[in-house]
Amino acid sequence: MARELTDPSIFRRPETTPERKAFYERMAARNTAPLWEVMGDIIPPEPRSRCQPVLWRYSEMRPLLVEAGDLLTSEEAERRVLILENPGYPGDSRITHSMYAGLQLVRPGEIARCHRHVASALRFVLESSGGYTSVDGEKTTMSPGDFIITPSWTFHDHGNPGDGPVIWMDGLDVPLVNHFDSSFAALYPEEEYPVTRGEGESQLRYGENLAPLEYTPTGKTSPVFSYPYSRSRESLERLYRMAPVDAWHGVKMQYVNPVTGGYPMPTIATFLQLLPAKFESAPYRSTDSTVFCVTEGRGETRVGGALLAWGPNDIFVVPSWTQAVHRADEQAVLFSFSDRAAQKALGLWREEKLTTST
Ligand code: GTQ
């Protein structure tokens, strides 16, 4: 907000005389408004995000989530989730302007019943021993660090046949879908969707440098639902040993839809990066406000005047067009997601790599 007042507009704004004001009131009565009064606000020279740089410490979140588990059954709650709400959008259920995030708990023996919605979802697993999510008839067992997608309008239910809590971060494009007023949701008539495919079948068909005979992708969404941490983690580690480290990102890779090379889902981009011990990134900014989830290691991120000190399972936000510098005290791995896929599809995305902080 303070930034909005200090940011100069490049556009003119004429004096508001009593005569003009009276005219504007007559305009308003006819559902019209003078552009010259608002031009600088609606067309800013660069992004003026209300999104704030914030951090959620897992050590503070986990007890709250466990308490929610004592207070409500997952049946009562439909989904037992603590929404991670950016203080720049109070009451708005957003972690950034375009993305929703939450922490979900499934207790041993619970099933979060089957439903579907237009909003696309990702799960990034924090704790699980035997938890699963089922997408369109294929079950995927969850392990810590796994990135799992629930594409738009696919039926999904979650379960925990193990004996410890299952906890993951949800990331959904809910604000984006609602921006377009294009949300639909439906329940499946039964608690669980029937299992119609073997576990790992989609991985075998599409994710092993092979594809079904004469296969042509039908949409933008990945037919592979699960991106196990063990594989991605090993790729980063081995690339770190054999290839140069990027000054802005460390060793950073993006998750892909294996049959198109595009992002796993049409609206949400996801990334995994390794920051070597003592690495300090060069300053970077991009127009996609980004949610980071720390999978390993400790460090800090300087972003827009804030200093966010993070450790395992902490979640933090870097707002649009705000310079960020990451420093790793020990070797760290960060998962991140943003609306970059949507912005790039619409030709809106920009980035800037700086050499010194301004
Ligand atoms: O697990 O299906 O955090 O539908 C928000 C909405 C999770 C889910 C959320 C959802 C889900």
Residues whose N, C-alpha, C, O or C-beta is under 5 A from the ligand:
A	BS01	GTQ	R79 V81 G102 D170
